[in-house]
Amino acid sequence: MGIQLDQVVPWGRCLAEYVSMFALNETDLQKPILDCGGGLASFTAEAHAQGAPVVACDPIYAFSAADIAPRIEAARKQIMPQVRQRLGA
């Protein structure tokens, strides 16, 4: 069973995770990509730094870092114990 969440939480994934999840290859990363609901993922920043034409959009971008930080902390408290449990840590 995967991680259980009772609502949408601010969380993100990195370039390597996107590549794995979506089976992206070098050719894919040369094409324009729109990351809808990109949230707090570093994917767009990492891909863009490598020259990939990636743009992210998400309603959360309307909020400041100070507004988002408490939501990230609340999500971390909900997610990380489940991750540790699944990893046997």
DAJO-V313191 format. One record per residue. N is the residue number from 1. PSI is psi in degrees with one decimal (none if undefined). OMEGA is omega in whole degrees, 0 to 359 (999 if undefined). Layout:
# DAJO-V313191
<<N/PSI/OMEGA> <N/PSI/OMEGA>>
This chain:
# DAJO-V313191
<<1/140.4/180> <2/-175.6/178> <3/135.3/181> <4/126.9/178> <5/143.7/181> <6/0.6/177> <7/170.0/175> <8/132.0/182> <9/152.1/178> <10/111.8/180> <11/162.4/182> <12/169.1/180> <13/157.6/182> <14/175.1/180> <15/-47.1/182> <16/-38.8/179> <17/-41.4/177> <18/-43.2/179> <19/-44.6/179> <20/-47.4/183> <21/-40.5/187> <22/9.3/180> <23/45.6/180> <24/143.8/175> <25/-178.7/183> <26/-37.8/179> <27/-42.8/178> <28/-41.3/184> <29/-4.8/175> <30/-10.5/180> <31/152.9/177> <32/134.5/179> <33/133.0/173> <34/115.8/179> <35/89.9/179> <36/131.4/184> <37/32.4/184> <38/-24.8/177> <39/-134.9/185> <40/13.0/181> <41/143.0/175> <42/-0.3/182> <43/-53.3/184> <44/-45.4/180> <45/-44.5/180> <46/-45.4/180> <47/-43.7/180> <48/-39.1/179> <49/-24.8/178> <50/6.7/177> <51/5.7/180> <52/138.9/180> <53/75.8/184> <54/137.6/175> <55/138.9/178> <56/147.5/174> <57/146.0/179> <58/139.4/178> <59/-24.7/181> <60/-20.0/181> <61/-11.2/177> <62/-13.5/184> <63/155.7/178> <64/164.0/176> <65/-38.2/179> <66/-34.2/178> <67/-34.7/185> <68/-33.3/187> <69/-46.0/180> <70/-31.9/178> <71/-36.3/177> <72/-44.4/180> <73/-42.5/178> <74/-41.6/178> <75/-42.0/179> <76/-42.5/180> <77/-27.0/180> <78/-36.6/187> <79/-47.3/189> <80/-39.3/176> <81/-36.4/178> <82/-39.1/178> <83/-47.9/180> <84/-41.8/180> <85/-43.2/181> <86/-26.7/178> <87/-7.1/181> <88/23.3/181> <89/none/999>>
